[in-house]
Amino acid sequence: MAKHPVPKKKTAKSTSKQRYGSFKTRVLKKLSNRVNLVDCPNCGAKAQAHTVCHECGQYRGRQVLDKQKKIDKITKIKA
Ligand SMILES: [Zn+2]
């Protein structure tokens, strides 16, 4: 005889679909809780901790991304 656990009844399609249907939202929720958002000390925008602020391009008081250069490039192409 079978010594391992045997299910008494077949699992209906709808039951398994319900179970796995919420998988994506659950994973996304978990990931969003993991990301640590902090206020940028320079501009105050929400930025990921220990990374460059994408609003002003500063990291720990240093200018890392040159935002002004990008703006100049865009305006040059248009003009
Ligand atoms: Zn900033």
PDB file of the backbone (N, CA, C, O) and the ligand in Angstrom, with CONECT records:
HET     ZN  A 101       1
ATOM      1  N   MET A   1       0.843  -1.206   0.000  1.00  0.00           N
ATOM      2  CA  MET A   1       0.000   0.000   0.000  1.00  0.00           C
ATOM      3  C   MET A   1       0.878   1.255   0.000  1.00  0.00           C
ATOM      4  O   MET A   1       2.056   1.224   0.355  1.00  0.00           O
ATOM      5  N   ALA A   2       0.248   2.359  -0.415  1.00  0.00           N
ATOM      6  CA  ALA A   2       0.982   3.622  -0.496  1.00  0.00           C
ATOM      7  C   ALA A   2       1.251   4.169   0.904  1.00  0.00           C
ATOM      8  O   ALA A   2       0.331   4.331   1.706  1.00  0.00           O
ATOM      9  N   LYS A   3       2.531   4.452   1.188  1.00  0.00           N
ATOM     10  CA  LYS A   3       2.873   4.987   2.512  1.00  0.00           C
ATOM     11  C   LYS A   3       2.991   6.504   2.495  1.00  0.00           C
ATOM     12  O   LYS A   3       2.950   7.156   3.538  1.00  0.00           O
ATOM     13  N   HIS A   4       3.139   7.059   1.283  1.00  0.00           N
ATOM     14  CA  HIS A   4       3.229   8.514   1.175  1.00  0.00           C
ATOM     15  C   HIS A   4       1.833   9.125   1.189  1.00  0.00           C
ATOM     16  O   HIS A   4       0.855   8.431   0.914  1.00  0.00           O
ATOM     17  N   PRO A   5       1.725  10.431   1.508  1.00  0.00           N
ATOM     18  CA  PRO A   5       0.399  11.059   1.537  1.00  0.00           C
ATOM     19  C   PRO A   5      -0.241  11.091   0.152  1.00  0.00           C
ATOM     20  O   PRO A   5       0.366  11.509  -0.835  1.00  0.00           O
ATOM     21  N   VAL A   6      -1.482  10.636   0.120  1.00  0.00           N
ATOM     22  CA  VAL A   6      -2.218  10.599  -1.147  1.00  0.00           C
ATOM     23  C   VAL A   6      -3.444  11.487  -1.011  1.00  0.00           C
ATOM     24  O   VAL A   6      -4.205  11.335  -0.055  1.00  0.00           O
ATOM     25  N   PRO A   7      -3.661  12.431  -1.964  1.00  0.00           N
ATOM     26  CA  PRO A   7      -4.850  13.281  -1.875  1.00  0.00           C
ATOM     27  C   PRO A   7      -6.129  12.474  -2.039  1.00  0.00           C
ATOM     28  O   PRO A   7      -6.218  11.574  -2.874  1.00  0.00           O
ATOM     29  N   LYS A   8      -7.114  12.819  -1.222  1.00  0.00           N
ATOM     30  CA  LYS A   8      -8.387  12.085  -1.247  1.00  0.00           C
ATOM     31  C   LYS A   8      -9.169  12.381  -2.507  1.00  0.00           C
ATOM     32  O   LYS A   8      -9.818  11.510  -3.086  1.00  0.00           O
ATOM     33  N   LYS A   9      -9.088  13.664  -2.922  1.00  0.00           N
ATOM     34  CA  LYS A   9      -9.887  14.067  -4.083  1.00  0.00           C
ATOM     35  C   LYS A   9      -9.029  14.824  -5.074  1.00  0.00           C
ATOM     36  O   LYS A   9      -8.029  15.438  -4.702  1.00  0.00           O
ATOM     37  N   LYS A  10      -9.419  14.778  -6.330  1.00  0.00           N
ATOM     38  CA  LYS A  10      -8.727  15.527  -7.375  1.00  0.00           C
ATOM     39  C   LYS A  10      -8.956  17.021  -7.142  1.00  0.00           C
ATOM     40  O   LYS A  10     -10.068  17.445  -6.825  1.00  0.00           O
ATOM     41  N   THR A  11      -7.876  17.825  -7.305  1.00  0.00           N
ATOM     42  CA  THR A  11      -8.005  19.276  -7.151  1.00  0.00           C
ATOM     43  C   THR A  11      -8.636  19.853  -8.417  1.00  0.00           C
ATOM     44  O   THR A  11      -8.148  19.633  -9.525  1.00  0.00           O
ATOM     45  N   ALA A  12      -9.723  20.590  -8.233  1.00  0.00           N
ATOM     46  CA  ALA A  12     -10.425  21.173  -9.377  1.00  0.00           C
ATOM     47  C   ALA A  12      -9.556  22.227 -10.051  1.00  0.00           C
ATOM     48  O   ALA A  12      -8.728  22.868  -9.403  1.00  0.00           O
ATOM     49  N   LYS A  13      -9.750  22.403 -11.355  1.00  0.00           N
ATOM     50  CA  LYS A  13      -8.994  23.401 -12.120  1.00  0.00           C
ATOM     51  C   LYS A  13      -9.134  24.782 -11.494  1.00  0.00           C
ATOM     52  O   LYS A  13      -8.154  25.511 -11.349  1.00  0.00           O
ATOM     53  N   SER A  14     -10.368  25.134 -11.123  1.00  0.00           N
ATOM     54  CA  SER A  14     -10.618  26.470 -10.575  1.00  0.00           C
ATOM     55  C   SER A  14      -9.876  26.671  -9.264  1.00  0.00           C
ATOM     56  O   SER A  14      -9.410  27.774  -8.977  1.00  0.00           O
ATOM     57  N   THR A  15      -9.764  25.619  -8.466  1.00  0.00           N
ATOM     58  CA  THR A  15      -9.077  25.739  -7.176  1.00  0.00           C
ATOM     59  C   THR A  15      -7.602  26.040  -7.369  1.00  0.00           C
ATOM     60  O   THR A  15      -7.049  26.931  -6.724  1.00  0.00           O
ATOM     61  N   SER A  16      -6.954  25.271  -8.284  1.00  0.00           N
ATOM     62  CA  SER A  16      -5.520  25.520  -8.505  1.00  0.00           C
ATOM     63  C   SER A  16      -5.302  26.862  -9.177  1.00  0.00           C
ATOM     64  O   SER A  16      -4.312  27.544  -8.910  1.00  0.00           O
ATOM     65  N   LYS A  17      -6.237  27.245 -10.059  1.00  0.00           N
ATOM     66  CA  LYS A  17      -6.111  28.546 -10.718  1.00  0.00           C
ATOM     67  C   LYS A  17      -6.223  29.675  -9.705  1.00  0.00           C
ATOM     68  O   LYS A  17      -5.496  30.665  -9.780  1.00  0.00           O
ATOM     69  N   GLN A  18      -7.139  29.515  -8.761  1.00  0.00           N
ATOM     70  CA  GLN A  18      -7.294  30.534  -7.711  1.00  0.00           C
ATOM     71  C   GLN A  18      -6.023  30.637  -6.881  1.00  0.00           C
ATOM     72  O   GLN A  18      -5.596  31.731  -6.511  1.00  0.00           O
ATOM     73  N   ARG A  19      -5.429  29.498  -6.597  1.00  0.00           N
ATOM     74  CA  ARG A  19      -4.246  29.454  -5.750  1.00  0.00           C
ATOM     75  C   ARG A  19      -3.069  30.168  -6.428  1.00  0.00           C
ATOM     76  O   ARG A  19      -2.375  30.966  -5.797  1.00  0.00           O
ATOM     77  N   TYR A  20      -2.852  29.877  -7.708  1.00  0.00           N
ATOM     78  CA  TYR A  20      -1.697  30.435  -8.402  1.00  0.00           C
ATOM     79  C   TYR A  20      -1.990  31.776  -9.074  1.00  0.00           C
ATOM     80  O   TYR A  20      -1.069  32.448  -9.539  1.00  0.00           O
ATOM     81  N   GLY A  21      -3.254  32.168  -9.128  1.00  0.00           N
ATOM     82  CA  GLY A  21      -3.637  33.429  -9.778  1.00  0.00           C
ATOM     83  C   GLY A  21      -3.077  34.632  -9.070  1.00  0.00           C
ATOM     84  O   GLY A  21      -2.758  35.637  -9.705  1.00  0.00           O
ATOM     85  N   SER A  22      -2.952  34.546  -7.747  1.00  0.00           N
ATOM     86  CA  SER A  22      -2.495  35.699  -6.968  1.00  0.00           C
ATOM     87  C   SER A  22      -0.984  35.717  -6.827  1.00  0.00           C
ATOM     88  O   SER A  22      -0.446  36.574  -6.125  1.00  0.00           O
ATOM     89  N   PHE A  23      -0.287  34.799  -7.472  1.00  0.00           N
ATOM     90  CA  PHE A  23       1.170  34.671  -7.303  1.00  0.00           C
ATOM     91  C   PHE A  23       1.894  35.963  -7.684  1.00  0.00           C
ATOM     92  O   PHE A  23       2.726  36.459  -6.923  1.00  0.00           O
ATOM     93  N   LYS A  24       1.571  36.514  -8.884  1.00  0.00           N
ATOM     94  CA  LYS A  24       2.272  37.691  -9.393  1.00  0.00           C
ATOM     95  C   LYS A  24       2.104  38.882  -8.450  1.00  0.00           C
ATOM     96  O   LYS A  24       3.076  39.557  -8.112  1.00  0.00           O
ATOM     97  N   THR A  25       0.863  39.133  -8.029  1.00  0.00           N
ATOM     98  CA  THR A  25       0.618  40.277  -7.166  1.00  0.00           C
ATOM     99  C   THR A  25       1.316  40.103  -5.827  1.00  0.00           C
ATOM    100  O   THR A  25       1.810  41.069  -5.245  1.00  0.00           O
ATOM    101  N   ARG A  26       1.356  38.865  -5.342  1.00  0.00           N
ATOM    102  CA  ARG A  26       2.011  38.612  -4.060  1.00  0.00           C
ATOM    103  C   ARG A  26       3.508  38.899  -4.172  1.00  0.00           C
ATOM    104  O   ARG A  26       4.091  39.523  -3.285  1.00  0.00           O
ATOM    105  N   VAL A  27       4.127  38.445  -5.262  1.00  0.00           N
ATOM    106  CA  VAL A  27       5.561  38.645  -5.457  1.00  0.00           C
ATOM    107  C   VAL A  27       5.876  40.132  -5.601  1.00  0.00           C
ATOM    108  O   VAL A  27       6.835  40.631  -5.012  1.00  0.00           O
ATOM    109  N   LEU A  28       5.057  40.839  -6.392  1.00  0.00           N
ATOM    110  CA  LEU A  28       5.285  42.267  -6.593  1.00  0.00           C
ATOM    111  C   LEU A  28       5.167  43.027  -5.270  1.00  0.00           C
ATOM    112  O   LEU A  28       5.944  43.943  -5.002  1.00  0.00           O
ATOM    113  N   LYS A  29       4.205  42.645  -4.461  1.00  0.00           N
ATOM    114  CA  LYS A  29       3.995  43.279  -3.174  1.00  0.00           C
ATOM    115  C   LYS A  29       5.218  43.084  -2.289  1.00  0.00           C
ATOM    116  O   LYS A  29       5.684  44.017  -1.634  1.00  0.00           O
ATOM    117  N   LYS A  30       5.732  41.851  -2.280  1.00  0.00           N
ATOM    118  CA  LYS A  30       6.915  41.536  -1.485  1.00  0.00           C
ATOM    119  C   LYS A  30       8.094  42.391  -1.929  1.00  0.00           C
ATOM    120  O   LYS A  30       8.808  42.956  -1.101  1.00  0.00           O
ATOM    121  N   LEU A  31       8.298  42.487  -3.271  1.00  0.00           N
ATOM    122  CA  LEU A  31       9.430  43.239  -3.811  1.00  0.00           C
ATOM    123  C   LEU A  31       9.305  44.718  -3.471  1.00  0.00           C
ATOM    124  O   LEU A  31      10.292  45.362  -3.117  1.00  0.00           O
ATOM    125  N   SER A  32       8.081  45.265  -3.580  1.00  0.00           N
ATOM    126  CA  SER A  32       7.898  46.687  -3.304  1.00  0.00           C
ATOM    127  C   SER A  32       8.165  46.988  -1.833  1.00  0.00           C
ATOM    128  O   SER A  32       8.597  48.088  -1.487  1.00  0.00           O
ATOM    129  N   ASN A  33       7.910  46.016  -0.976  1.00  0.00           N
ATOM    130  CA  ASN A  33       8.194  46.221   0.454  1.00  0.00           C
ATOM    131  C   ASN A  33       9.686  46.165   0.741  1.00  0.00           C
ATOM    132  O   ASN A  33      10.159  46.742   1.720  1.00  0.00           O
ATOM    133  N   ARG A  34      10.430  45.465  -0.119  1.00  0.00           N
ATOM    134  CA  ARG A  34      11.866  45.304   0.099  1.00  0.00           C
ATOM    135  C   ARG A  34      12.633  46.589  -0.226  1.00  0.00           C
ATOM    136  O   ARG A  34      13.625  46.902   0.432  1.00  0.00           O
ATOM    137  N   VAL A  35      12.170  47.343  -1.254  1.00  0.00           N
ATOM    138  CA  VAL A  35      12.903  48.533  -1.690  1.00  0.00           C
ATOM    139  C   VAL A  35      12.786  49.620  -0.629  1.00  0.00           C
ATOM    140  O   VAL A  35      11.688  49.986  -0.210  1.00  0.00           O
ATOM    141  N   ASN A  36      13.930  50.123  -0.207  1.00  0.00           N
ATOM    142  CA  ASN A  36      13.963  51.122   0.853  1.00  0.00           C
ATOM    143  C   ASN A  36      14.035  52.517   0.236  1.00  0.00           C
ATOM    144  O   ASN A  36      15.086  52.926  -0.257  1.00  0.00           O
ATOM    145  N   LEU A  37      12.925  53.242   0.264  1.00  0.00           N
ATOM    146  CA  LEU A  37      12.886  54.580  -0.307  1.00  0.00           C
ATOM    147  C   LEU A  37      13.150  55.605   0.789  1.00  0.00           C
ATOM    148  O   LEU A  37      12.548  55.559   1.863  1.00  0.00           O
ATOM    149  N   VAL A  38      14.066  56.535   0.496  1.00  0.00           N
ATOM    150  CA  VAL A  38      14.390  57.599   1.450  1.00  0.00           C
ATOM    151  C   VAL A  38      14.276  58.951   0.734  1.00  0.00           C
ATOM    152  O   VAL A  38      14.327  59.022  -0.494  1.00  0.00           O
ATOM    153  N   ASP A  39      14.122  60.017   1.523  1.00  0.00           N
ATOM    154  CA  ASP A  39      14.060  61.362   0.958  1.00  0.00           C
ATOM    155  C   ASP A  39      15.464  61.822   0.583  1.00  0.00           C
ATOM    156  O   ASP A  39      16.401  61.700   1.373  1.00  0.00           O
ATOM    157  N   CYS A  40      15.599  62.356  -0.638  1.00  0.00           N
ATOM    158  CA  CYS A  40      16.893  62.873  -1.084  1.00  0.00           C
ATOM    159  C   CYS A  40      17.241  64.113  -0.259  1.00  0.00           C
ATOM    160  O   CYS A  40      16.411  65.014  -0.146  1.00  0.00           O
ATOM    161  N   PRO A  41      18.448  64.186   0.322  1.00  0.00           N
ATOM    162  CA  PRO A  41      18.800  65.356   1.147  1.00  0.00           C
ATOM    163  C   PRO A  41      18.919  66.639   0.336  1.00  0.00           C
ATOM    164  O   PRO A  41      18.817  67.733   0.892  1.00  0.00           O
ATOM    165  N   ASN A  42      19.134  66.517  -0.984  1.00  0.00           N
ATOM    166  CA  ASN A  42      19.304  67.716  -1.819  1.00  0.00           C
ATOM    167  C   ASN A  42      17.963  68.254  -2.315  1.00  0.00           C
ATOM    168  O   ASN A  42      17.646  69.427  -2.117  1.00  0.00           O
ATOM    169  N   CYS A  43      17.174  67.385  -2.963  1.00  0.00           N
ATOM    170  CA  CYS A  43      15.930  67.864  -3.579  1.00  0.00           C
ATOM    171  C   CYS A  43      14.681  67.371  -2.847  1.00  0.00           C
ATOM    172  O   CYS A  43      13.589  67.891  -3.080  1.00  0.00           O
ATOM    173  N   GLY A  44      14.822  66.379  -1.967  1.00  0.00           N
ATOM    174  CA  GLY A  44      13.668  65.924  -1.203  1.00  0.00           C
ATOM    175  C   GLY A  44      12.797  64.907  -1.901  1.00  0.00           C
ATOM    176  O   GLY A  44      11.773  64.489  -1.359  1.00  0.00           O
ATOM    177  N   ALA A  45      13.195  64.497  -3.114  1.00  0.00           N
ATOM    178  CA  ALA A  45      12.407  63.500  -3.838  1.00  0.00           C
ATOM    179  C   ALA A  45      12.677  62.109  -3.268  1.00  0.00           C
ATOM    180  O   ALA A  45      13.717  61.863  -2.658  1.00  0.00           O
ATOM    181  N   LYS A  46      11.715  61.203  -3.479  1.00  0.00           N
ATOM    182  CA  LYS A  46      11.891  59.829  -3.011  1.00  0.00           C
ATOM    183  C   LYS A  46      12.915  59.132  -3.902  1.00  0.00           C
ATOM    184  O   LYS A  46      12.779  59.102  -5.126  1.00  0.00           O
ATOM    185  N   ALA A  47      13.942  58.574  -3.264  1.00  0.00           N
ATOM    186  CA  ALA A  47      14.980  57.870  -4.010  1.00  0.00           C
ATOM    187  C   ALA A  47      15.351  56.597  -3.273  1.00  0.00           C
ATOM    188  O   ALA A  47      15.183  56.500  -2.057  1.00  0.00           O
ATOM    189  N   GLN A  48      15.855  55.622  -4.015  1.00  0.00           N
ATOM    190  CA  GLN A  48      16.289  54.372  -3.405  1.00  0.00           C
ATOM    191  C   GLN A  48      17.516  54.625  -2.537  1.00  0.00           C
ATOM    192  O   GLN A  48      18.404  55.387  -2.918  1.00  0.00           O
ATOM    193  N   ALA A  49      17.566  53.996  -1.388  1.00  0.00           N
ATOM    194  CA  ALA A  49      18.673  54.197  -0.464  1.00  0.00           C
ATOM    195  C   ALA A  49      19.981  53.701  -1.070  1.00  0.00           C
ATOM    196  O   ALA A  49      19.996  52.691  -1.775  1.00  0.00           O
ATOM    197  N   HIS A  50      21.083  54.408  -0.799  1.00  0.00           N
ATOM    198  CA  HIS A  50      22.438  54.051  -1.243  1.00  0.00           C
ATOM    199  C   HIS A  50      22.587  54.073  -2.761  1.00  0.00           C
ATOM    200  O   HIS A  50      23.454  53.387  -3.303  1.00  0.00           O
ATOM    201  N   THR A  51      21.762  54.845  -3.450  1.00  0.00           N
ATOM    202  CA  THR A  51      21.895  54.990  -4.904  1.00  0.00           C
ATOM    203  C   THR A  51      21.796  56.465  -5.278  1.00  0.00           C
ATOM    204  O   THR A  51      21.418  57.305  -4.462  1.00  0.00           O
ATOM    205  N   VAL A  52      22.144  56.762  -6.533  1.00  0.00           N
ATOM    206  CA  VAL A  52      22.093  58.127  -7.024  1.00  0.00           C
ATOM    207  C   VAL A  52      20.628  58.566  -7.136  1.00  0.00           C
ATOM    208  O   VAL A  52      19.777  57.795  -7.580  1.00  0.00           O
ATOM    209  N   CYS A  53      20.345  59.788  -6.736  1.00  0.00           N
ATOM    210  CA  CYS A  53      19.003  60.341  -6.895  1.00  0.00           C
ATOM    211  C   CYS A  53      18.787  60.643  -8.370  1.00  0.00           C
ATOM    212  O   CYS A  53      19.599  61.330  -8.988  1.00  0.00           O
ATOM    213  N   HIS A  54      17.695  60.133  -8.940  1.00  0.00           N
ATOM    214  CA  HIS A  54      17.483  60.315 -10.365  1.00  0.00           C
ATOM    215  C   HIS A  54      16.825  61.654 -10.693  1.00  0.00           C
ATOM    216  O   HIS A  54      16.698  62.014 -11.863  1.00  0.00           O
ATOM    217  N   GLU A  55      16.408  62.390  -9.665  1.00  0.00           N
ATOM    218  CA  GLU A  55      15.792  63.694  -9.895  1.00  0.00           C
ATOM    219  C   GLU A  55      16.868  64.768 -10.071  1.00  0.00           C
ATOM    220  O   GLU A  55      16.795  65.581 -10.993  1.00  0.00           O
ATOM    221  N   CYS A  56      17.882  64.769  -9.166  1.00  0.00           N
ATOM    222  CA  CYS A  56      18.903  65.817  -9.219  1.00  0.00           C
ATOM    223  C   CYS A  56      20.281  65.263  -9.596  1.00  0.00           C
ATOM    224  O   CYS A  56      21.181  66.031  -9.936  1.00  0.00           O
ATOM    225  N   GLY A  57      20.455  63.939  -9.538  1.00  0.00           N
ATOM    226  CA  GLY A  57      21.730  63.334  -9.937  1.00  0.00           C
ATOM    227  C   GLY A  57      22.824  63.435  -8.907  1.00  0.00           C
ATOM    228  O   GLY A  57      24.003  63.378  -9.255  1.00  0.00           O
ATOM    229  N   GLN A  58      22.463  63.585  -7.637  1.00  0.00           N
ATOM    230  CA  GLN A  58      23.475  63.694  -6.589  1.00  0.00           C
ATOM    231  C   GLN A  58      23.517  62.433  -5.751  1.00  0.00           C
ATOM    232  O   GLN A  58      22.512  61.745  -5.574  1.00  0.00           O
ATOM    233  N   TYR A  59      24.716  62.145  -5.234  1.00  0.00           N
ATOM    234  CA  TYR A  59      24.881  61.032  -4.302  1.00  0.00           C
ATOM    235  C   TYR A  59      25.850  61.443  -3.209  1.00  0.00           C
ATOM    236  O   TYR A  59      27.004  61.762  -3.496  1.00  0.00           O
ATOM    237  N   ARG A  60      25.408  61.442  -1.978  1.00  0.00           N
ATOM    238  CA  ARG A  60      26.195  61.829  -0.797  1.00  0.00           C
ATOM    239  C   ARG A  60      26.846  63.198  -0.994  1.00  0.00           C
ATOM    240  O   ARG A  60      28.017  63.389  -0.667  1.00  0.00           O
ATOM    241  N   GLY A  61      26.081  64.143  -1.526  1.00  0.00           N
ATOM    242  CA  GLY A  61      26.571  65.510  -1.659  1.00  0.00           C
ATOM    243  C   GLY A  61      27.402  65.770  -2.889  1.00  0.00           C
ATOM    244  O   GLY A  61      27.799  66.909  -3.137  1.00  0.00           O
ATOM    245  N   ARG A  62      27.682  64.714  -3.683  1.00  0.00           N
ATOM    246  CA  ARG A  62      28.462  64.896  -4.902  1.00  0.00           C
ATOM    247  C   ARG A  62      27.545  64.836  -6.116  1.00  0.00           C
ATOM    248  O   ARG A  62      26.563  64.094  -6.121  1.00  0.00           O
ATOM    249  N   GLN A  63      27.867  65.623  -7.153  1.00  0.00           N
ATOM    250  CA  GLN A  63      27.100  65.571  -8.393  1.00  0.00           C
ATOM    251  C   GLN A  63      27.651  64.416  -9.226  1.00  0.00           C
ATOM    252  O   GLN A  63      28.794  64.465  -9.680  1.00  0.00           O
ATOM    253  N   VAL A  64      26.839  63.380  -9.425  1.00  0.00           N
ATOM    254  CA  VAL A  64      27.295  62.189 -10.141  1.00  0.00           C
ATOM    255  C   VAL A  64      26.765  62.201 -11.574  1.00  0.00           C
ATOM    256  O   VAL A  64      27.518  61.998 -12.527  1.00  0.00           O
ATOM    257  N   LEU A  65      25.480  62.436 -11.713  1.00  0.00           N
ATOM    258  CA  LEU A  65      24.894  62.498 -13.053  1.00  0.00           C
ATOM    259  C   LEU A  65      24.799  63.961 -13.465  1.00  0.00           C
ATOM    260  O   LEU A  65      24.349  64.807 -12.692  1.00  0.00           O
ATOM    261  N   ASP A  66      25.227  64.248 -14.691  1.00  0.00           N
ATOM    262  CA  ASP A  66      25.164  65.621 -15.175  1.00  0.00           C
ATOM    263  C   ASP A  66      23.809  65.856 -15.829  1.00  0.00           C
ATOM    264  O   ASP A  66      23.615  65.580 -17.013  1.00  0.00           O
ATOM    265  N   LYS A  67      22.883  66.367 -15.038  1.00  0.00           N
ATOM    266  CA  LYS A  67      21.525  66.578 -15.536  1.00  0.00           C
ATOM    267  C   LYS A  67      21.493  67.728 -16.550  1.00  0.00           C
ATOM    268  O   LYS A  67      20.750  67.674 -17.530  1.00  0.00           O
ATOM    269  N   GLN A  68      22.310  68.779 -16.309  1.00  0.00           N
ATOM    270  CA  GLN A  68      22.289  69.960 -17.181  1.00  0.00           C
ATOM    271  C   GLN A  68      22.751  69.607 -18.584  1.00  0.00           C
ATOM    272  O   GLN A  68      22.222  70.138 -19.561  1.00  0.00           O
ATOM    273  N   LYS A  69      23.746  68.704 -18.698  1.00  0.00           N
ATOM    274  CA  LYS A  69      24.258  68.298 -19.996  1.00  0.00           C
ATOM    275  C   LYS A  69      23.165  67.661 -20.840  1.00  0.00           C
ATOM    276  O   LYS A  69      23.008  67.957 -22.025  1.00  0.00           O
ATOM    277  N   LYS A  70      22.399  66.760 -20.179  1.00  0.00           N
ATOM    278  CA  LYS A  70      21.318  66.060 -20.877  1.00  0.00           C
ATOM    279  C   LYS A  70      20.298  67.064 -21.405  1.00  0.00           C
ATOM    280  O   LYS A  70      19.836  66.949 -22.540  1.00  0.00           O
ATOM    281  N   ILE A  71      19.948  68.057 -20.571  1.00  0.00           N
ATOM    282  CA  ILE A  71      18.957  69.056 -20.950  1.00  0.00           C
ATOM    283  C   ILE A  71      19.468  69.844 -22.152  1.00  0.00           C
ATOM    284  O   ILE A  71      18.711  70.108 -23.086  1.00  0.00           O
ATOM    285  N   ASP A  72      20.778  70.232 -22.136  1.00  0.00           N
ATOM    286  CA  ASP A  72      21.369  70.977 -23.242  1.00  0.00           C
ATOM    287  C   ASP A  72      21.300  70.188 -24.532  1.00  0.00           C
ATOM    288  O   ASP A  72      20.982  70.733 -25.589  1.00  0.00           O
ATOM    289  N   LYS A  73      21.606  68.871 -24.440  1.00  0.00           N
ATOM    290  CA  LYS A  73      21.587  68.013 -25.626  1.00  0.00           C
ATOM    291  C   LYS A  73      20.198  68.007 -26.254  1.00  0.00           C
ATOM    292  O   LYS A  73      20.054  68.146 -27.469  1.00  0.00           O
ATOM    293  N   ILE A  74      19.176  67.844 -25.411  1.00  0.00           N
ATOM    294  CA  ILE A  74      17.805  67.757 -25.888  1.00  0.00           C
ATOM    295  C   ILE A  74      17.400  69.053 -26.564  1.00  0.00           C
ATOM    296  O   ILE A  74      16.763  69.037 -27.618  1.00  0.00           O
ATOM    297  N   THR A  75      17.773  70.193 -25.952  1.00  0.00           N
ATOM    298  CA  THR A  75      17.392  71.485 -26.522  1.00  0.00           C
ATOM    299  C   THR A  75      18.143  71.754 -27.838  1.00  0.00           C
ATOM    300  O   THR A  75      17.619  72.397 -28.748  1.00  0.00           O
ATOM    301  N   LYS A  76      19.389  71.244 -27.913  1.00  0.00           N
ATOM    302  CA  LYS A  76      20.182  71.467 -29.126  1.00  0.00           C
ATOM    303  C   LYS A  76      19.553  70.754 -30.320  1.00  0.00           C
ATOM    304  O   LYS A  76      19.486  71.297 -31.423  1.00  0.00           O
ATOM    305  N   ILE A  77      19.097  69.535 -30.078  1.00  0.00           N
ATOM    306  CA  ILE A  77      18.504  68.742 -31.154  1.00  0.00           C
ATOM    307  C   ILE A  77      17.232  69.421 -31.669  1.00  0.00           C
ATOM    308  O   ILE A  77      16.966  69.452 -32.870  1.00  0.00           O
ATOM    309  N   LYS A  78      16.451  69.967 -30.722  1.00  0.00           N
ATOM    310  CA  LYS A  78      15.171  70.588 -31.089  1.00  0.00           C
ATOM    311  C   LYS A  78      15.411  71.890 -31.860  1.00  0.00           C
ATOM    312  O   LYS A  78      14.679  72.190 -32.803  1.00  0.00           O
ATOM    313  N   ALA A  79      16.444  72.676 -31.460  1.00  0.00           N
ATOM    314  CA  ALA A  79      16.665  73.989 -32.069  1.00  0.00           C
ATOM    315  C   ALA A  79      17.341  73.927 -33.427  1.00  0.00           C
ATOM    316  O   ALA A  79      17.584  74.964 -34.044  1.00  0.00           O
TER     317      ALA A  79
HETATM  318 ZN    ZN A 101      17.673  64.480  -5.397  1.00  0.00          ZN2+
END
